[in-house]
Amino acid sequence: MEQQKLPNSTLILVFGIISIVTCCCYGIIGLIFGVIALILAPKASKLYFENTELYTGYQNVKTGKILAIIGIILNLLFLAYMIWAVSYFGWDALQDPELLRERMEEFGQ
């Protein structure tokens, strides 16, 4: 019997990569892609382990799952940083470079 590609294996890998690449987009976009990849990975793994001789591409699922976990961690860290920056400096200071410079000087003292 001919082996076929595991469904969603490439998609999981791509979503894992996107979750890392987009971690600086306020931490939300990459978080969404990482969570989707983590939701799809167990389904693909279960399908692969039911019939290992029928499918190829499990390595993409494992790699995508690892990248999604890394991406989620990076996105959560960046999101926490953004929440801290907005709460400490204020949203108006983050939009005005001169005001931000003044508040950062106050923060340094």
N, CA, C and O atoms as CSV, one atom per row, in Angstrom:
chain,resi,resn,atom,element,x,y,z
A,1,MET,N,N,0.831,-1.168,0.000
A,1,MET,CA,C,0.000,0.000,0.000
A,1,MET,C,C,0.888,1.249,0.000
A,1,MET,O,O,1.914,1.292,0.679
A,2,GLU,N,N,0.493,2.230,-0.745
A,2,GLU,CA,C,1.291,3.440,-0.881
A,2,GLU,C,C,1.054,4.380,0.301
A,2,GLU,O,O,-0.076,4.557,0.756
A,3,GLN,N,N,2.145,4.979,0.786
A,3,GLN,CA,C,2.036,5.904,1.908
A,3,GLN,C,C,1.537,7.255,1.409
A,3,GLN,O,O,1.881,7.703,0.315
A,4,GLN,N,N,0.737,7.873,2.219
A,4,GLN,CA,C,0.252,9.205,1.896
A,4,GLN,C,C,0.680,10.194,2.972
A,4,GLN,O,O,1.022,9.822,4.094
A,5,LYS,N,N,0.648,11.463,2.590
A,5,LYS,CA,C,1.079,12.492,3.525
A,5,LYS,C,C,0.049,12.656,4.638
A,5,LYS,O,O,-1.157,12.635,4.391
A,6,LEU,N,N,0.530,12.818,5.841
A,6,LEU,CA,C,-0.325,12.985,7.012
A,6,LEU,C,C,-1.107,14.292,6.885
A,6,LEU,O,O,-0.504,15.342,6.663
A,7,PRO,N,N,-2.443,14.254,7.022
A,7,PRO,CA,C,-3.234,15.483,6.907
A,7,PRO,C,C,-2.810,16.524,7.949
A,7,PRO,O,O,-2.587,16.199,9.116
A,8,ASN,N,N,-2.708,17.751,7.514
A,8,ASN,CA,C,-2.380,18.920,8.346
A,8,ASN,C,C,-0.945,18.935,8.861
A,8,ASN,O,O,-0.612,19.796,9.676
A,9,SER,N,N,-0.087,18.027,8.425
A,9,SER,CA,C,1.281,18.039,8.946
A,9,SER,C,C,2.033,19.292,8.507
A,9,SER,O,O,2.739,19.904,9.309
A,10,THR,N,N,1.889,19.672,7.255
A,10,THR,CA,C,2.550,20.885,6.769
A,10,THR,C,C,1.927,22.123,7.388
A,10,THR,O,O,2.632,23.077,7.715
A,11,LEU,N,N,0.616,22.116,7.550
A,11,LEU,CA,C,-0.075,23.251,8.157
A,11,LEU,C,C,0.385,23.472,9.595
A,11,LEU,O,O,0.575,24.614,10.015
A,12,ILE,N,N,0.563,22.408,10.339
A,12,ILE,CA,C,1.043,22.520,11.717
A,12,ILE,C,C,2.445,23.120,11.749
A,12,ILE,O,O,2.747,23.971,12.585
A,13,LEU,N,N,3.290,22.672,10.835
A,13,LEU,CA,C,4.651,23.213,10.760
A,13,LEU,C,C,4.630,24.694,10.401
A,13,LEU,O,O,5.332,25.493,11.020
A,14,VAL,N,N,3.838,25.060,9.415
A,14,VAL,CA,C,3.760,26.465,8.992
A,14,VAL,C,C,3.209,27.339,10.105
A,14,VAL,O,O,3.728,28.428,10.348
A,15,PHE,N,N,2.162,26.876,10.786
A,15,PHE,CA,C,1.604,27.658,11.889
A,15,PHE,C,C,2.598,27.794,13.041
A,15,PHE,O,O,2.631,28.831,13.704
A,16,GLY,N,N,3.402,26.771,13.287
A,16,GLY,CA,C,4.440,26.872,14.313
A,16,GLY,C,C,5.481,27.911,13.957
A,16,GLY,O,O,5.928,28.670,14.817
A,17,ILE,N,N,5.872,27.952,12.681
A,17,ILE,CA,C,6.839,28.956,12.224
A,17,ILE,C,C,6.238,30.350,12.315
A,17,ILE,O,O,6.891,31.281,12.786
A,18,ILE,N,N,4.998,30.497,11.868
A,18,ILE,CA,C,4.336,31.805,11.911
A,18,ILE,C,C,4.192,32.299,13.346
A,18,ILE,O,O,4.296,33.500,13.597
A,19,SER,N,N,3.957,31.401,14.280
A,19,SER,CA,C,3.804,31.833,15.671
A,19,SER,C,C,5.091,32.434,16.222
A,19,SER,O,O,5.050,33.327,17.069
A,20,ILE,N,N,6.227,31.949,15.748
A,20,ILE,CA,C,7.500,32.532,16.187
A,20,ILE,C,C,7.782,33.835,15.459
A,20,ILE,O,O,8.205,34.814,16.072
A,21,VAL,N,N,7.549,33.850,14.158
A,21,VAL,CA,C,7.866,35.030,13.353
A,21,VAL,C,C,7.009,36.229,13.767
A,21,VAL,O,O,7.486,37.363,13.749
A,22,THR,N,N,5.768,35.990,14.134
A,22,THR,CA,C,4.858,37.090,14.467
A,22,THR,C,C,4.792,37.387,15.960
A,22,THR,O,O,3.824,37.990,16.421
A,23,CYS,N,N,5.785,36.983,16.712
A,23,CYS,CA,C,5.737,37.215,18.159
A,23,CYS,C,C,5.832,38.697,18.509
A,23,CYS,O,O,5.448,39.083,19.613
A,24,CYS,N,N,6.323,39.525,17.620
A,24,CYS,CA,C,6.435,40.956,17.907
A,24,CYS,C,C,5.223,41.749,17.440
A,24,CYS,O,O,5.243,42.979,17.481
A,25,CYS,N,N,4.183,41.082,17.004
A,25,CYS,CA,C,2.945,41.748,16.590
A,25,CYS,C,C,2.004,41.835,17.779
A,25,CYS,O,O,0.886,41.322,17.738
A,26,TYR,N,N,2.464,42.487,18.833
A,26,TYR,CA,C,1.731,42.666,20.082
A,26,TYR,C,C,1.409,41.354,20.780
A,26,TYR,O,O,0.632,41.347,21.734
A,27,GLY,N,N,1.982,40.250,20.332
A,27,GLY,CA,C,1.828,38.988,21.015
A,27,GLY,C,C,0.510,38.279,20.800
A,27,GLY,O,O,0.271,37.236,21.408
A,28,ILE,N,N,-0.344,38.810,19.959
A,28,ILE,CA,C,-1.670,38.219,19.795
A,28,ILE,C,C,-1.741,37.336,18.554
A,28,ILE,O,O,-2.259,36.221,18.622
A,29,ILE,N,N,-1.241,37.805,17.446
A,29,ILE,CA,C,-1.329,37.047,16.188
A,29,ILE,C,C,-0.575,35.729,16.309
A,29,ILE,O,O,-1.112,34.674,15.970
A,30,GLY,N,N,0.638,35.780,16.779
A,30,GLY,CA,C,1.423,34.567,16.939
A,30,GLY,C,C,0.836,33.610,17.960
A,30,GLY,O,O,0.952,32.393,17.819
A,31,LEU,N,N,0.212,34.156,18.979
A,31,LEU,CA,C,-0.438,33.325,19.993
A,31,LEU,C,C,-1.585,32.523,19.377
A,31,LEU,O,O,-1.773,31.349,19.696
A,32,ILE,N,N,-2.336,33.158,18.506
A,32,ILE,CA,C,-3.441,32.473,17.832
A,32,ILE,C,C,-2.918,31.333,16.964
A,32,ILE,O,O,-3.440,30.219,17.014
A,33,PHE,N,N,-1.883,31.611,16.166
A,33,PHE,CA,C,-1.330,30.570,15.303
A,33,PHE,C,C,-0.721,29.427,16.112
A,33,PHE,O,O,-0.857,28.265,15.731
A,34,GLY,N,N,-0.062,29.735,17.206
A,34,GLY,CA,C,0.525,28.705,18.047
A,34,GLY,C,C,-0.518,27.802,18.686
A,34,GLY,O,O,-0.341,26.586,18.757
A,35,VAL,N,N,-1.592,28.399,19.146
A,35,VAL,CA,C,-2.654,27.617,19.770
A,35,VAL,C,C,-3.331,26.721,18.733
A,35,VAL,O,O,-3.639,25.565,19.021
A,36,ILE,N,N,-3.564,27.244,17.540
A,36,ILE,CA,C,-4.173,26.426,16.482
A,36,ILE,C,C,-3.274,25.237,16.149
A,36,ILE,O,O,-3.755,24.117,15.982
A,37,ALA,N,N,-1.968,25.484,16.052
A,37,ALA,CA,C,-1.036,24.387,15.758
A,37,ALA,C,C,-1.057,23.342,16.869
A,37,ALA,O,O,-0.997,22.143,16.595
A,38,LEU,N,N,-1.142,23.790,18.115
A,38,LEU,CA,C,-1.197,22.836,19.224
A,38,LEU,C,C,-2.515,22.071,19.273
A,38,LEU,O,O,-2.554,20.944,19.768
A,39,ILE,N,N,-3.569,22.654,18.779
A,39,ILE,CA,C,-4.853,21.946,18.726
A,39,ILE,C,C,-4.840,20.895,17.625
A,39,ILE,O,O,-5.388,19.807,17.802
A,40,LEU,N,N,-4.217,21.210,16.487
A,40,LEU,CA,C,-4.185,20.280,15.361
A,40,LEU,C,C,-3.188,19.137,15.557
A,40,LEU,O,O,-3.385,18.054,15.007
A,41,ALA,N,N,-2.132,19.356,16.324
A,41,ALA,CA,C,-1.065,18.364,16.468
A,41,ALA,C,C,-1.521,17.043,17.094
A,41,ALA,O,O,-1.162,15.991,16.565
A,42,PRO,N,N,-2.282,17.035,18.174
A,42,PRO,CA,C,-2.688,15.731,18.735
A,42,PRO,C,C,-3.581,14.917,17.800
A,42,PRO,O,O,-3.505,13.688,17.782
A,43,LYS,N,N,-4.422,15.594,17.029
A,43,LYS,CA,C,-5.277,14.884,16.088
A,43,LYS,C,C,-4.431,14.193,15.016
A,43,LYS,O,O,-4.682,13.041,14.662
A,44,ALA,N,N,-3.423,14.912,14.503
A,44,ALA,CA,C,-2.550,14.320,13.493
A,44,ALA,C,C,-1.698,13.203,14.095
A,44,ALA,O,O,-1.464,12.185,13.444
A,45,SER,N,N,-1.239,13.383,15.312
A,45,SER,CA,C,-0.440,12.345,15.971
A,45,SER,C,C,-1.269,11.083,16.188
A,45,SER,O,O,-0.786,9.973,15.964
A,46,LYS,N,N,-2.500,11.251,16.619
A,46,LYS,CA,C,-3.374,10.103,16.851
A,46,LYS,C,C,-3.611,9.344,15.546
A,46,LYS,O,O,-3.576,8.114,15.522
A,47,LEU,N,N,-3.848,10.071,14.481
A,47,LEU,CA,C,-4.070,9.442,13.180
A,47,LEU,C,C,-2.828,8.694,12.714
A,47,LEU,O,O,-2.923,7.606,12.146
A,48,TYR,N,N,-1.669,9.286,12.957
A,48,TYR,CA,C,-0.413,8.637,12.552
A,48,TYR,C,C,-0.181,7.353,13.347
A,48,TYR,O,O,0.183,6.333,12.762
A,49,PHE,N,N,-0.380,7.377,14.639
A,49,PHE,CA,C,-0.101,6.211,15.469
A,49,PHE,C,C,-1.126,5.090,15.289
A,49,PHE,O,O,-0.846,3.936,15.614
A,50,GLU,N,N,-2.294,5.420,14.781
A,50,GLU,CA,C,-3.257,4.367,14.479
A,50,GLU,C,C,-2.808,3.512,13.297
A,50,GLU,O,O,-3.017,2.299,13.278
A,51,ASN,N,N,-2.185,4.167,12.305
A,51,ASN,CA,C,-1.702,3.469,11.103
A,51,ASN,C,C,-0.362,4.066,10.678
A,51,ASN,O,O,-0.310,4.851,9.731
A,52,THR,N,N,0.706,3.710,11.357
A,52,THR,CA,C,2.007,4.301,11.063
A,52,THR,C,C,2.513,3.954,9.672
A,52,THR,O,O,3.261,4.731,9.080
A,53,GLU,N,N,2.120,2.808,9.142
A,53,GLU,CA,C,2.617,2.403,7.832
A,53,GLU,C,C,1.903,3.129,6.690
A,53,GLU,O,O,2.356,3.069,5.547
A,54,LEU,N,N,0.807,3.805,6.981
A,54,LEU,CA,C,0.044,4.477,5.928
A,54,LEU,C,C,0.472,5.919,5.695
A,54,LEU,O,O,0.235,6.463,4.616
A,55,TYR,N,N,1.096,6.547,6.682
A,55,TYR,CA,C,1.342,7.990,6.610
A,55,TYR,C,C,2.819,8.340,6.716
A,55,TYR,O,O,3.602,7.648,7.366
A,56,THR,N,N,3.174,9.441,6.055
A,56,THR,CA,C,4.489,10.059,6.207
A,56,THR,C,C,4.272,11.499,6.673
A,56,THR,O,O,3.159,12.018,6.587
A,57,GLY,N,N,5.306,12.130,7.156
A,57,GLY,CA,C,5.218,13.528,7.555
A,57,GLY,C,C,5.025,13.751,9.032
A,57,GLY,O,O,4.682,14.856,9.453
A,58,TYR,N,N,5.240,12.714,9.834
A,58,TYR,CA,C,5.072,12.902,11.280
A,58,TYR,C,C,6.149,13.835,11.840
A,58,TYR,O,O,5.928,14.502,12.850
A,59,GLN,N,N,7.300,13.880,11.195
A,59,GLN,CA,C,8.374,14.777,11.645
A,59,GLN,C,C,7.919,16.238,11.573
A,59,GLN,O,O,8.287,17.048,12.424
A,60,ASN,N,N,7.121,16.572,10.556
A,60,ASN,CA,C,6.583,17.934,10.461
A,60,ASN,C,C,5.671,18.245,11.643
A,60,ASN,O,O,5.677,19.364,12.157
A,61,VAL,N,N,4.897,17.266,12.068
A,61,VAL,CA,C,3.995,17.465,13.202
A,61,VAL,C,C,4.806,17.702,14.476
A,61,VAL,O,O,4.502,18.620,15.237
A,62,LYS,N,N,5.823,16.892,14.712
A,62,LYS,CA,C,6.642,17.060,15.922
A,62,LYS,C,C,7.355,18.413,15.914
A,62,LYS,O,O,7.376,19.118,16.923
A,63,THR,N,N,7.935,18.767,14.775
A,63,THR,CA,C,8.647,20.041,14.674
A,63,THR,C,C,7.685,21.217,14.838
A,63,THR,O,O,7.986,22.180,15.542
A,64,GLY,N,N,6.542,21.131,14.190
A,64,GLY,CA,C,5.546,22.198,14.305
A,64,GLY,C,C,5.033,22.367,15.715
A,64,GLY,O,O,4.778,23.485,16.161
A,65,LYS,N,N,4.881,21.254,16.423
A,65,LYS,CA,C,4.419,21.325,17.812
A,65,LYS,C,C,5.465,22.008,18.694
A,65,LYS,O,O,5.122,22.842,19.532
A,66,ILE,N,N,6.714,21.662,18.510
A,66,ILE,CA,C,7.793,22.299,19.277
A,66,ILE,C,C,7.868,23.789,18.967
A,66,ILE,O,O,7.994,24.612,19.874
A,67,LEU,N,N,7.790,24.137,17.675
A,67,LEU,CA,C,7.832,25.550,17.291
A,67,LEU,C,C,6.625,26.305,17.838
A,67,LEU,O,O,6.747,27.464,18.235
A,68,ALA,N,N,5.468,25.662,17.860
A,68,ALA,CA,C,4.271,26.310,18.400
A,68,ALA,C,C,4.425,26.584,19.894
A,68,ALA,O,O,4.019,27.642,20.374
A,69,ILE,N,N,5.002,25.649,20.624
A,69,ILE,CA,C,5.224,25.857,22.062
A,69,ILE,C,C,6.195,27.013,22.290
A,69,ILE,O,O,5.968,27.867,23.147
A,70,ILE,N,N,7.274,27.032,21.520
A,70,ILE,CA,C,8.232,28.142,21.626
A,70,ILE,C,C,7.564,29.455,21.259
A,70,ILE,O,O,7.755,30.464,21.938
A,71,GLY,N,N,6.780,29.445,20.185
A,71,GLY,CA,C,6.079,30.651,19.756
A,71,GLY,C,C,5.093,31.145,20.790
A,71,GLY,O,O,4.987,32.351,21.013
A,72,ILE,N,N,4.368,30.242,21.426
A,72,ILE,CA,C,3.408,30.645,22.460
A,72,ILE,C,C,4.137,31.279,23.637
A,72,ILE,O,O,3.681,32.286,24.177
A,73,ILE,N,N,5.255,30.706,24.036
A,73,ILE,CA,C,6.027,31.274,25.148
A,73,ILE,C,C,6.529,32.672,24.793
A,73,ILE,O,O,6.412,33.600,25.593
A,74,LEU,N,N,7.091,32.820,23.587
A,74,LEU,CA,C,7.580,34.137,23.161
A,74,LEU,C,C,6.446,35.155,23.078
A,74,LEU,O,O,6.607,36.306,23.485
A,75,ASN,N,N,5.309,34.732,22.556
A,75,ASN,CA,C,4.175,35.635,22.447
A,75,ASN,C,C,3.639,36.038,23.805
A,75,ASN,O,O,3.273,37.196,24.004
A,76,LEU,N,N,3.584,35.107,24.741
A,76,LEU,CA,C,3.120,35.453,26.089
A,76,LEU,C,C,4.085,36.410,26.785
A,76,LEU,O,O,3.658,37.321,27.493
A,77,LEU,N,N,5.387,36.201,26.582
A,77,LEU,CA,C,6.372,37.125,27.158
A,77,LEU,C,C,6.237,38.517,26.557
A,77,LEU,O,O,6.284,39.515,27.276
A,78,PHE,N,N,6.068,38.585,25.229
A,78,PHE,CA,C,5.933,39.888,24.587
A,78,PHE,C,C,4.628,40.557,24.981
A,78,PHE,O,O,4.587,41.773,25.168
A,79,LEU,N,N,3.559,39.778,25.109
A,79,LEU,CA,C,2.280,40.329,25.532
A,79,LEU,C,C,2.365,40.870,26.956
A,79,LEU,O,O,1.820,41.935,27.250
A,80,ALA,N,N,3.043,40.146,27.838
A,80,ALA,CA,C,3.239,40.624,29.204
A,80,ALA,C,C,4.056,41.911,29.218
A,80,ALA,O,O,3.767,42.829,29.986
A,81,TYR,N,N,5.090,41.974,28.355
A,81,TYR,CA,C,5.895,43.191,28.261
A,81,TYR,C,C,5.052,44.363,27.780
A,81,TYR,O,O,5.172,45.470,28.304
A,82,MET,N,N,4.203,44.129,26.791
A,82,MET,CA,C,3.371,45.216,26.269
A,82,MET,C,C,2.367,45.690,27.322
A,82,MET,O,O,2.116,46.889,27.442
A,83,ILE,N,N,1.801,44.767,28.074
A,83,ILE,CA,C,0.868,45.156,29.138
A,83,ILE,C,C,1.589,45.974,30.199
A,83,ILE,O,O,1.056,46.963,30.701
A,84,TRP,N,N,2.814,45.552,30.539
A,84,TRP,CA,C,3.592,46.321,31.516
A,84,TRP,C,C,3.916,47.712,30.973
A,84,TRP,O,O,3.788,48.703,31.692
A,85,ALA,N,N,4.336,47.789,29.706
A,85,ALA,CA,C,4.710,49.084,29.127
A,85,ALA,C,C,3.519,50.030,29.067
A,85,ALA,O,O,3.651,51.216,29.370
A,86,VAL,N,N,2.375,49.520,28.683
A,86,VAL,CA,C,1.185,50.373,28.611
A,86,VAL,C,C,0.754,50.803,30.010
A,86,VAL,O,O,0.358,51.951,30.210
A,87,SER,N,N,0.828,49.898,30.974
A,87,SER,CA,C,0.401,50.270,32.329
A,87,SER,C,C,1.395,51.215,32.999
A,87,SER,O,O,0.995,52.058,33.803
A,88,TYR,N,N,2.660,51.091,32.688
A,88,TYR,CA,C,3.648,51.948,33.350
A,88,TYR,C,C,3.784,53.302,32.651
A,88,TYR,O,O,3.705,54.347,33.296
A,89,PHE,N,N,3.990,53.277,31.325
A,89,PHE,CA,C,4.228,54.513,30.583
A,89,PHE,C,C,2.946,55.162,30.095
A,89,PHE,O,O,2.896,56.381,29.932
A,90,GLY,N,N,1.918,54.378,29.862
A,90,GLY,CA,C,0.662,54.908,29.334
A,90,GLY,C,C,0.627,54.798,27.820
A,90,GLY,O,O,1.655,54.864,27.146
A,91,TRP,N,N,-0.577,54.629,27.308
A,91,TRP,CA,C,-0.727,54.452,25.856
A,91,TRP,C,C,-0.346,55.730,25.105
A,91,TRP,O,O,0.221,55.659,24.014
A,92,ASP,N,N,-0.655,56.907,25.684
A,92,ASP,CA,C,-0.321,58.154,25.024
A,92,ASP,C,C,1.190,58.346,24.909
A,92,ASP,O,O,1.660,58.921,23.928
A,93,ALA,N,N,1.947,57.883,25.876
A,93,ALA,CA,C,3.408,58.002,25.817
A,93,ALA,C,C,3.996,57.063,24.776
A,93,ALA,O,O,5.008,57.389,24.155
A,94,LEU,N,N,3.384,55.912,24.574
A,94,LEU,CA,C,3.902,54.984,23.569
A,94,LEU,C,C,3.662,55.479,22.152
A,94,LEU,O,O,4.317,55.025,21.214
A,95,GLN,N,N,2.732,56.403,21.992
A,95,GLN,CA,C,2.464,56.960,20.673
A,95,GLN,C,C,3.209,58.262,20.424
A,95,GLN,O,O,3.322,58.689,19.275
A,96,ASP,N,N,3.710,58.892,21.451
A,96,ASP,CA,C,4.432,60.157,21.329
A,96,ASP,C,C,5.881,59.949,21.773
A,96,ASP,O,O,6.138,59.741,22.958
A,97,PRO,N,N,6.834,60.005,20.828
A,97,PRO,CA,C,8.240,59.717,21.183
A,97,PRO,C,C,8.827,60.678,22.214
A,97,PRO,O,O,9.628,60.265,23.052
A,98,GLU,N,N,8.444,61.948,22.165
A,98,GLU,CA,C,8.987,62.915,23.112
A,98,GLU,C,C,8.499,62.636,24.533
A,98,GLU,O,O,9.278,62.687,25.485
A,99,LEU,N,N,7.229,62.347,24.668
A,99,LEU,CA,C,6.671,62.019,25.979
A,99,LEU,C,C,7.249,60.704,26.502
A,99,LEU,O,O,7.518,60.562,27.695
A,100,LEU,N,N,7.432,59.768,25.614
A,100,LEU,CA,C,8.034,58.491,26.013
A,100,LEU,C,C,9.454,58.697,26.513
A,100,LEU,O,O,9.848,58.084,27.505
A,101,ARG,N,N,10.232,59.545,25.848
A,101,ARG,CA,C,11.597,59.840,26.275
A,101,ARG,C,C,11.604,60.452,27.679
A,101,ARG,O,O,12.438,60.097,28.512
A,102,GLU,N,N,10.666,61.377,27.937
A,102,GLU,CA,C,10.580,61.990,29.260
A,102,GLU,C,C,10.248,60.961,30.343
A,102,GLU,O,O,10.853,60.951,31.415
A,103,ARG,N,N,9.282,60.103,30.042
A,103,ARG,CA,C,8.896,59.098,31.038
A,103,ARG,C,C,9.973,58.047,31.253
A,103,ARG,O,O,10.102,57.512,32.354
A,104,MET,N,N,10.739,57.748,30.229
A,104,MET,CA,C,11.835,56.790,30.395
A,104,MET,C,C,12.957,57.405,31.221
A,104,MET,O,O,13.622,56.702,31.982
A,105,GLU,N,N,13.176,58.715,31.078
A,105,GLU,CA,C,14.169,59.384,31.916
A,105,GLU,C,C,13.723,59.365,33.380
A,105,GLU,O,O,14.541,59.181,34.282
A,106,GLU,N,N,12.431,59.555,33.608
A,106,GLU,CA,C,11.890,59.469,34.973
A,106,GLU,C,C,12.047,58.049,35.517
A,106,GLU,O,O,12.358,57.856,36.693
A,107,PHE,N,N,11.831,57.066,34.655
A,107,PHE,CA,C,11.964,55.676,35.056
A,107,PHE,C,C,13.406,55.331,35.422
A,107,PHE,O,O,13.646,54.526,36.322
A,108,GLY,N,N,14.364,55.941,34.723
A,108,GLY,CA,C,15.782,55.660,34.976
A,108,GLY,C,C,16.291,56.272,36.253
A,108,GLY,O,O,17.334,55.858,36.757
A,109,GLN,N,N,15.598,57.233,36.784
A,109,GLN,CA,C,16.079,57.917,37.993
A,109,GLN,C,C,15.560,57.298,39.240
A,109,GLN,O,O,15.875,57.761,40.336
